[in-house]
Amino acid sequence: MTEQVDVAVIGGGIVGAACTFRLAEAGRSVTVLEREQSPAMGSTGLSAAGVRVQFVEPVNVALSLASIRQYARFPELYGTDSGYRPVGYLFLVPDEAWDAHLAGVEVQRNLDAPIEVLDIDEALARFLPFDPAGLAGATFGPIDGIVDPNSVTTTYLGLARDHGATVRLRSGVTGIAPHAGGWELAIGDDRLRAGAVVNAAGCWAGEVGRLAGIDTPVTPARRMIFLTGPRQDRPTTPLTVDAASGLYYRSEGERLLFGRSNPDEEPGFATGIDWDWLEPTMEAAMARFPWFADEELDQRASWYGYYEMTPDHNAILGAASGSPTWIHASGFSGHGVQHAAAVGEVVRDELLHGRSRSIDIDPLRDDRFADGHHRSERHII
Ligand SMILES: Cc1cc2nc3c(=O)[nH]c(=O)nc-3n(C[C@H](O)[C@H](O)[C@H](O)COP(=O)(O)OP(=O)(O)OC[C@H]3O[C@@H](n4cnc5c(N)ncnc54)[C@H](O)[C@@H]3O)c2cc1C
């Protein structure tokens, strides 16, 4: 007989894990289906692991703030370490972007997110040296920082199991058809029926949506992370963003981790590290942080992964238009780690109560693309 569950979650990354936990905790029978042999092998395990409240769109600030607060309480709530370390995010902002950046600060402060606005001298006194040419000021988020996305995923899946959820690995979904108001999923020759489906398939969410005939405008975009060699005297640094070039770096133990989005990269599953992008990245790094010239690259420690982009760089969340038993939880456009904890709760409420009770996710619903009412998130890195 075909197995039947209340909810099938497609994707065992940090987002799928958070959704599975919250739904199982609420008493729903849940199966999470993950194609790989382990959880967190998609973007979750390949991210820069940053968490920050420094967004412009209020819904993104709210999702990050709620998630950061939860990650900070993992030891007390679940007896595990989420890896949350409030090393901060420092944005160095050029003159032409300063007014818009300060408008973002207002949004963040209105939502009680702590942000410090610094003049250039203050920033130079507190952080590693930078060339102030063309900069108007800086902002520092003292609760921003990093987490360990693998640990968070593992914790959520462990908790989900404790509440009776099933975690199926090596279980790629290959077909999806409507069934009795819900869905029947094909996992190869196997079948699973679910009253509802959560699409948490990361940069593959567009493909998964297509299997079900649900339009899901999510496309993959390759992103590189470069690593320097280790240095024992390396100080812990905030994730520092040169907003003029998009170059960012932070300390990763004794190394520096750094990167820069290539705006000309075509969407798609391009494979391998694009070493041609190293030079423009290093040029931007050395222009703003001249001491970068003394750093050595460790090619073998560097890696790449995929952002899951939407047209406006905001997630697609909530029930699909016209299909209330299909829940989108994708399209985080490079911010899924820092939104995941809150997304688990939002998705649970959406399925149990018909709408999110904590954060208003209406700006992230899929109908925004049809009616043209979407606003782009400007703080993407
Ligand atoms: C280089 C890089 C840096 C990043 N830095 C940050 C950062 O600093 N902060 C931040 O918040 N975010 C960051 N991100 C983005 C972040 O990694 C993602 O937003 C987040 O991991 C998304 O989680 P997810 O669970 O939705 O997706 P994923 O982790 O990709 O999980 C989706 C899962 O679905 C599975 N799957 C796909 N198709 C199927 C199928 N048909 N059947 C079954 N399973 C399927 C995949 O195997 C995968 O495990 C970064 C990403 C990259 C690549």
Residues whose N, C-alpha, C, O or C-beta is under 5 A from the ligand:
A	BS01	LIG	I10 G11 G12 G13 I14 V15 G16 L33 E34 R35 E36 A40 M41 G42 S43 T44 L46 S47 A48 A49 G50 V51 S171 G172 V173 A200 A201 G202 C203 W204 R223 M224 I225 G305 Y306 Y307 A329 F332 G334 H335 G336 V337 Q338
